[in-house]
Structure formats: C-alpha cells, structure tokens
Amino acid sequence: MAILVNKQTKVVVQGITGSAGSFHAKQCIAYGTQIVAGVTPHRGGEKFEAAGPNGAKVEVPVFDTVAEAVKRTGADTSCIFVPALGAADAILEAADAGCALVVCITEGIPVTDMIRVRRALDGRSVRLVGPNCPGVITPGACKIGIMPGHIHKVGRIGVVSRSGTLTYEAVGQLTALGLGQSTCVGIGGDPVGGLDFVDVLKLFNEDGDTEAVMMMGEIGGNAEERAAAFIKAHMKKPVAGFIAGATAPPGKRMGHAGAIISGGQGTASDKIKALEAAGVRVAPSPAEMAVTLRSLL
Amino acid sequence: MKIHEYQGKQIFARYGIPIPKGYPCLSAEEAGSAAARLIEETKVPVVVVKAQIHAGGRGKGGGVKVVKGGAEEAKAVAVKLLGMQLVTHQTGPEGQKVRRLYVEQGLDIARELYLGLVVDREKRRIAVMASTEGGVEIEKVAAETPEKILTEHVDPAVGLAGYQARKLAFGLRLGEGSPDPKLTVSEFVSIVTKLATLFEKEDCSLCEVNPLIVTKQGKVVALDAKLNFDDNASGRHKDWNELMDRDEEDPVELEAKEAGLSYVSLDGDIGCLVNGAGLAMATMDIIKHHGGTPANFLDVGGGATKEQVTKAFKMILTSPKVKGIFVNIFGGIMRCDVIAEGVVAATRELGLKVPLVVRLEGTNVEEGKRILATSGLRIEAADGMGDGAKRIVAAVRAA
C-alpha cells in the first residue's frame, strides 16, 4: 500500500528535456518508476530515451502540454523540473490537467507565486508535494524526484521531512539498521508549499504498511508545532523526530527560504518542546535519528 | 534583500502612498542644502535628519535627529551622524557605519500607528497587521499586548477588499480626534490597499511602516518605509541591482551569494562545508553537540560545480577564525568526486594549516575517497557524521 505513490503510479515529467529533468527522469526510469510522458512546450512529438531497471530501452513520448500528455498516456502524477519563474504555472497546468498528485522539485519559486498557487488549488482534490523538495519514494515501487534510490530499503517506517540531504542521512541510518521505509516524503523547505507535516502524518496514520514515523523538521514557521498538536490528539503510531537548526542565529535565512527564526518565532527549542510534549521521541543529535526511532519499536 | 528607508519611500511614491518631502544625502553639505530647500518649499522650519542603515531601531539608537535651527544646524547634525557606528537592537554590539542620510520635512504628528505586511506561513496568505502602538518595537507589542494588533489576510484572487481596510481603520479608532474623520479613514484605506498591491507586485517579503502617522490636520502619511524583497524573485526585478547597497551586506556572505552558494557567518571556529540546507544546519548542531562551535553555515547545494566547491572551500580556508574544517557530504545529486576535486584544488592553492575531517557518502563515493587519499593532503576520513563531528572537535582541541 504505502502512501501517495506505488507501482501503478503513472508519471508525467514537466521539463523532461532540461538538464535536471532529463538526468533525473532517467534515474527514476532506471529505478522502475513508470514515467509515461514528458512535457516541454514546443518539443511535442519528440521521444525521450532512457533505460529501464533491466537495461531495456524505454521511449517516453514528449508533449507540448500536460493536458495532452494526460489524455494520451493516462498519467495521474506530475513531477516538475521547470525553472523557478515558470514553476508556479507548471503546477497549475498539472492540476488543471487532472493530475491527482503533483511533485514539484524546483527550488527558488517566489513566495507570492506560491500564495496564488495555493489559492488556486483550494477546494480541489489534487495533492501538491514541495516545491524545493527531493520528492516522494516508495522503496522498491516508485521513485519520483531526485533522491538516491539505492540508499532506500523496502519496509515499514514512514519518513517525512522539510529537508533533502538530511532525509537521505536519516534514510541511510535507517537502512543501515535494517529498518526499511514504507514511503519517504520530502515536503520541502519553502515558507509556502503543498502538503505539510500534518497532511503526511494523517496519511501514515491510516496506512497499513506504516508501523512508525520518522519526521525531520527545522527552524522557521510553526509547522512542527501544528504536527505536535495533531500527534498528541490523533496519532496511533510511534513517532521519532529531529529538528535542525538549534545553533542557527536569529534573523538569518539558513539556505532554505523557510528556515529563518523571525521575531523570536520558529526556534528549534520551541519545536522540540512541542514535539516532546506530544510524545515524540526527539533525537539528541542528527547522528542518532534511526537509533532513536528503533528505540520506539 | 533589504533596502534603505529613502528607497522604500521612492517606491511608496510610485504607488501614490503619501510620504513627507525629503532628499537622500551622502555628505553634510548636501544635508545642509537639502534642509534649506525643504524649509523653503514647505515653509516649515523643522526638518529631520535620518541615518540610513539596514536595521530598525534607528531612532532609539540616536540615528534620527529633529532639527529646528535651520540648514546650518542640519549640516552640523549630519557631520556627527555620517561615519558614526550606529548601534540598534538589530545591528549587534559593533553597530553599522552610517554612510547615507535622508533629510525630511518635519510634520505635526497627532498619532503614531503601526502598519506591517508579512507572509503568514500558516494561512498561506499575506497578512496585514495594524496597531495603535506605533513607533515602538512591534515584537514587544505582539508579546505583551497581542490584542492591540489587528490582522486581515489578503485573498490573492481579489486583493485586499475595501471592507477589510475599513475594518482596520475603525478598529484603530482612526476618526477619533481627527479634525476630518472621513478624510483620515479614507486616506488610511487608500494607503493600506496600495501597500497590499505593492507587496505583491514588488515581491516583498516584509513591508513595514512604523510609524504611519496622522497629522494634526487629519492627513495620513508614511513616516517610515521598511521593505525587504524575496530573493527568489530577483529574476523578474532588474531594478533590485541598483537598489542594493553593497556596504550594508556582509562581504563574505555577498561573495558567497554571487558564487551561487548559501553562506552565513557564525561565531565559532570549526568551518563546515555541506551539501543541502537541512544537513548543513544539522552539521552545525552536531558540532555543538560534541562540544565544538561552528564558524559558518555553508550549503554548496545539490548541483555545485568543481569551481563552486573550490570557491566555497577557499572561503573557509581564508577565514582567520577557522581552526578546523569538517566537510560533510551526503551526495544525492551532488557527486562526491566533484567535492573531492574542489577541496583538493583549493588546498593546493592556499595550503592547509588546520585539521580537516571529511565524511563522504553517496554518488561516486569511491572515486571521491580515492581523490582525497592520493592527494597527499593530511585528511582524516570519517565514518558517518557523528564520527566526523567527534573527530574534528577533538582535533581542534588538540591543536
């Protein structure tokens, strides 16, 4: 089962002919993901060539629009590699074409664009993951995004995080302990994005394949505090956590657009306190994330 | 990105938001003649000389002076302000050097209000906040008397609605004490509406008017203008280049930004080079966890080139406070061999006088390790980030 993506997921890649898009589309195809279409305006009719997990040649048709790609291939999920100033438009195009899930990898989308996108998605059933995120992977079934597939292992731990490489770190630690993952979701490091911790925790809570959850938060905003409130009230499964940025100075943006302590709000210590009060076991250091999770099983 | 008050006011003027008359000045002479011109134009003998730095709290710090003695006195005040290290609650103890001034007409202030627009991350909308407590730190108001802050959220599909602006105006009891309550309310409504448009069109991340004043005549004027821009939108605002004051930026952070790197200076002595923002923060945290202190936050990103890595490593090597370096890479897109090549190239050029611990994981890791091992450099290889942090803290202590 897992959440969001599985073996049946059919993916259209927006920006498939660009350098990042083509590189990662090939990686996803090699992992076994069903990439059924690509979209780049003015490049419709071309074929995108790659090699599947068994080395067999795969030809992906390229379309001018997502609507056409969906109509012709039955794609239900989009993965976006479009440059930042065009990415908000790409999200809207995917949603309008009927994709049920949109995974936006692009970093650097202006926040006012994302505010408009969120407003446009209000009331629709489409789910957005990202932007500025590594993507979603259900190990052994479907990898949509830029995460290194080989560090993952099929299993029963759900992973959700605002960061990319810190997620790889956690997954690497879990796999090393023999703890496989049901699904790993990178929700992204921007102040305004799609699914948040609460949305993903809800999905893991209802997922029969997920036994426990590892969540990685960071400074800025109050998404972790809201997650803590949800966990306290509803979560049926054990949750381990880590919050990055305990040593970050206030007022400075730490790489991610959303990672900033402003006006005394969004500190790591407040988040850790809220999570611990909700029964989450928070790792004392980022080297002990998986060990902390294992102690809950 | 931050800009100066006078630049913010020039943008306000473009949107038809009332501001006092004023002139930016770079010297005391200019300040003197600006004062003379203002007194001549407004027939009011009072001007205000304001230090222009990218930090709030300038008034309390002594950077804003009311001058009643004409052009000569304005000039004398300017002499004192220019070149001073202005210390405010936002500058840190060393303060910020004053290089620009803004000379503005004096106004008869009846009321000082606070008006601010920010991105509300939870609501995913722009929030407009207004308060009767103008001219003081809004963080303090928010903490002590949050009921004094009124908030409306802007629906991006329709913009700030007229009724929302009126709700704020009546909530602030703007008409009370005004000789012309209708005028005061309608001017406020117009200003708030224009600011909401400006915020979106100019891609702001923060817009504050503190204070927004009501004059004794009942007119509403933006006495201050603080605009921060969303760096992600720089691609569609060519004018931001001209608005940037390089003197106000941390030179190292600016250098990093221009090289496409994300860098923040910190107070410690262990330099860090990491890929990814979350892992970079976690690396700082784990150094602290093991008793060390990080000298910087440095994220080389997911797709850095050898040149960018070389540049990044040079920045760490040339920092005088750095007593040890920890490279922590978990390569997803980032290839470990590219990191290794960059580290070796920078070290060949500048030499390596401090301990270096490298932790590599991910794509092309064997090739990366081989490049480091055959470089002839004294590099300690770490097995995981916990081991790496322990090693670098121990090495710095032993040195």
Interface residues (C-beta under 8 A of the other chain):
Chain A: A20 F23 H24 A84 L85 G108 I109 P110 V111 T112 M114 I115 R116 R118 R119 P134 I146 M147 P148 I151 S161 R162 S163 G164 T165 L166 T167 Y168 E169 G172 G189 P191 V192 M216 E218 I219 G220 G221 N222 A223 R226 F242 A244 G245 A246 T247 A248 P249 G251 K252 R253 M254 G255 H256 A257 G258 A259 G263 G264 A268 P284 S285 P286 A287 E288
Chain B: Q90 V119 R121 E122 R124 R125 I126 I138 E139 A142 A143 D155 P156 A157 F199 E200 D203 S205 D230 D231 N232 A233 G235 R236 S262 V264 L266 V274 N275 G276 A277 G278 L279 A280 M281 A282 T283 M284 D285 I286 I287 K288 H289 H290 P294 F297 D299 G302 G303 F330 G331 G332 I333 E361 G362 T363 G384 M385 G386 D387 A389
